[in-house]
Amino acid sequence: MNEQMRDQMGRGQGFLAALDQSGGSTPKALALYGVEPTAYSDDEQMFDRMHAMRVRIMTDPHFTGERIVAAILFEQTMDREVQGRPTPDYLWNVKNVVPLVKVDKGLADVVQGSQIMKPMPDLDALLVRAKDKGVFGTKMRSVIKGLDAAGISAVVDQQFEVGQQINDAGLVPILEPEVDINAPEKEQIEVLLRDALLAGLESVPDGQQVMLKLTIPTVPNYYEPLINHPKVLRVVALSGGYSRDEACRLLSENHNMIASFSRALTEGLTLQMSDTEYSAALGAAIEKIYEASIT
């Protein structure tokens, strides 16, 4: 394990750039960027367009370890290159940004108010490949939509079970049990979720840690016991459908919780912008999210 990466991941000032839109969310992300479905004829061309969008972000002068602790990559992005270098190598050795990879294969149907992750039969092979490429950790997402203790337990149990598989492979997992921001009982869900996560952390072996990616809580600083837990390397926040301004406002009320934004990072960036306009807009977004993350 790269101790420099671990130190930056645990204590670095800044936030995580989530560049991990996968097949299902790629068309929407491209459309927001100004690339309509008519601009590509198959998945290969679509992912080429998506990679070009991500390269434009990663190669921008504002995208560095001074403000960005780590970047979460889609598997295909991890396997591609940036300026002739493997993406994880470029991120760490050129930009001083810790490389992470999304490993889940999407969500199962809603059961007991929650969506666990679909099976990941190729996970072991992906973890070996990721480690060989210099990736530090992983991310995987479930979603909790309703106040159902059994559903919440199913999500958390699966996250810790797969997280252990990832830790045993020599990578550090980000567990992401997202709470839907539109859930009517969001605050009550967060009570059950925090208790379940604290209980789950007791199963993490000594010498290992996990990271947590959580919806910004209704009650500010509610996740402080998780942030301070010795088995937790870092707690990061997802934007969850909030606008960038709203996500940053809410995040700034939560001390020592940093952003891990995807759509809220790229909001307003388009292919049609000149390089000067684009860099200025991305720089402003990075600065705003950074300031909300260092409260």
Residue, then its C-alpha position, 0 to 999 in steps of 0.5 A: m500500500n502506498e503510504q503517501m497515498r494513504d496519508q493524502m487520502g486521510r489528511g489531505q486538504g480538498f475533495l474527491a472528483a467523482l469521474d465515474q459515470s458508467g454505462g447507464s448514466t453516461p448519455k445524461a452526463l454527455a448531454l449535460y456536457g453538450v454532446e447529444p446522442t446523435a454524436y455517437s452511434d454505439d457504446e464504443q463511440m459514446f465511451d470515447r466521447m466520455h473519456a475525452m470529457r474526462v481528459r479535459i477535466m484531468t488535464d486542466p491546470h486547476f485539476t491538481g492535488e492542491r485542491i483535489v485529494a483523489a479522483i474516482l474513475f470508471e473502470q474503462t477510464m482506469d484502463r485508458e490513457v491520459q497524455g500517453r500515460p495510464t490514467p492512474d499513473y497520470l493522476w498520481n505522478v503528474k497531478n498528485v491526485v490519488p486514483l480510485v476506481k468504481v467497482d459496482k455493477g449498478l443497483a438491484d431492484v428496490v426491496q424493503g425500501s433499498q437497493i443493494m448492489k448487483p452481483m460483481p462476479d469479476l470483482d477479484a480480477l478487477l481488484v488485481r488489475a486495479k492494484d497493478k495499475g497503482v490504484f489506491g482504493t475503490k467505490m461502490r454504491s447502494v441506495i436507501k429510499g425508505l425507512d425499513a430497518a431490514g432494507i438498511s441492514a441489507v445495504v450495510d451488511q453487503q457494503f461491509e462484506v464486499g468491502q472486506q473482500i476489497n481490503d483483503a485484496g490490498l485496496v481501501p474501499i469506499l462504502e457508499p450507502e446513499v440515502d435518497i435526498n427525497a426520502p420522506e423519512k431521511e432524518q430517521i433513516e440516517v439514525l438507523l444508518r449511523d447505528a448500522l455503520l458503527a456496528g459494521l465497523e466493529s467487524v473491520p480487522d485491526g490494521q485495516q480501514v474503510m472510507l465512507k461516502l454518505t449523503i449530507p446529513t439532515v442534522p449537521n455533523y451527525y456523522e461525526p462519530l464515524i469521522n472520528h472512528p479509528k477504522v475510518l480513513r475518511v468520510v466524504a459527501l455525495s451531492g445526491g441531486y442537490s445543485r452545486d451551490e446547495a450541496c456546498r452550502l450544506l456540506s460547509e455545515n459539516h466539519n471534517m466531511i469533504a466533497s465527493f461530487s460528480r454532477a455538481l463538479t461538472e455542472g455548467l461545463t460544456l464542450q462548446m466552451s473555449d479552453t479559456e472559458y472552460s478552465a475558468a469555469l472549472g477553476a471556479a467550481i473546484e475552488k467553491i467545492y474546496e472551500a466547502s470541504i475544508t470547514 
